[in-house]
Amino acid sequence: MSDGRSLEINPNSVSRRGFLKATGVGVAGGTIAAMLDARQVPAQIKGTTLRILQWSHFIPAYDTWFDNVFTKEWGEKNGVKVRVDHIPHLELPARMAAEFAAGAGHDLIMNASSILTRLYYKSLVDLNDVYDAAGKKHGGWIPSAGPLVQVEGRTYGIPMFYILLPMLWRKDLFDANNLKAPDTWELARVAARTMKAKGHPTGIQFSQCADANLNWRSLLFSFGGKEAEEGDNILIDSKETREALKFAKALFDEGMTPEVFSWDDASDNRYLASGVACWIHDAISAYRTTEDTNPDVFKNTHIGMANVYMLWKSSKNQQAAKEFLTHFLDDALEGMKQSRGYNMPYLLGQAKKPMPVIGADPKMQILQDFPKIVAFYGYPGPFTTPIQEVVNLYVLPDMFTRVARGQGVEDVMKWGTGEYRRIFAKHKRA
């Protein structure tokens, strides 16, 4: 992922107290809602500048489309100069913290992997008018969308697309070794154990990166494990969590090599494209990378069974930001096409079969069934401030990494449960 352009802000230019005072200025929600519903562009936005900060997409063609086609056309039509800055997704939380401290920066910020709604909601614009209008127009939102962005009955972000992490596996290797398709984690383990001995191990990140946060939650939830539920009831200390940890340890011992301890989010993409991996568990960016760099591996790669925009109250162009988000939601399926099926829509009306790209690819059609089973951090939920910190500190992947490195399951359970309780207790006192 490429580095983005730098943003010049002075963290010392305004005090945090001063920033909080400044953020009390807003716009009349009813007036904006009426304009958006009528699709009339507010005259006040003409001649203004809209600044957007977001990640460097794993599918570079998407950024080319978003920057040079979508935002350019919208800006020219509405008389708004749109500037888009891209940075690696893991740098977004730090940049958001810097802008919060400075009370200056971008109008819209895209949260990718780390959704910080509850951390900053008091300094974000309530976007309930945009959220409700889009839901009404496009058949409602998938159940997991609201909890990502809603706090105390208000909506502080717009879920734009989410990313699926399915199993990507080498059918030629499986067939040559009489292995069944990895439709369950146990079958995937059998394949990993069999193929490691033949020079084709598997790999999942045992490290502090976004994919590790997602992959090990997929395994945990598949084993019936849970993180928390309403009322700050922590559920991580369970038989199911222990079984998931034991399974991960066996999966590492039997089917992986130590390099996974230093992997980042793109390492498994490269591993699949190299022709070494028998399977990986990752987003379809790995599928697309392999298509572009190793066609022979790609033709034998098969598929088996959260991004949010936020608007600062300190933004000087809230009207343009809301109008932009509304137009972007209306055109979300085009974004899915440009991402080559990577961006999955939150809106139910846009998730109907056949979906763009994935509905036309026999290998990918199974992904159309995922919206009904999508779960996010903190399952069964809700997605609370303590869970946000658990995610940002990589507590869960650290539990899996400790076990994989040889630490006892009970010792890890004691440490991990303690971390969950410490974080929850801290926020309860706050």
Buried (B, 14 or more C-beta within 10 A) or exposed (E): BEEBEEBEBEBEEBEEEEBBEBBEEEBEBEEBBEBBBEEEBBEEBEEBBBBBBBBBBBBEEBBEBBBEEBBBEBBEEBEBEBBBBBBBBBBBBEBBBBBBBBBBBBBBBBBBBBBBBBBBBEBBBBBBBBBBBBBEBBEBBBEBBBBBBBBEEBBBBBBBBBBBBBBBBBBBBBEEEEBEBBEBBEBBBBBBBBBBEEEBBBBBBBBBBBBBBBBBBBBBBBBEBBBBBEEBEBBBBBEBBBBBBEBBBBBBEBBBEEEBBEBBBBBBBBBBBEBBBBBBBBBBBBBBBBBEBBEEBBEBBBBBBBBBBBBBBBBBBBBBBBBBBBBBBBEBBBBBBBBBBBBBBBBBBBBEEEBBBBBEBEBBBBBBEBBEEBBBBBBEBBBBBBBBBBBBEBBBBBBBBBBBEEBEBEEBBEBBBEBBBEBBEEBEEE
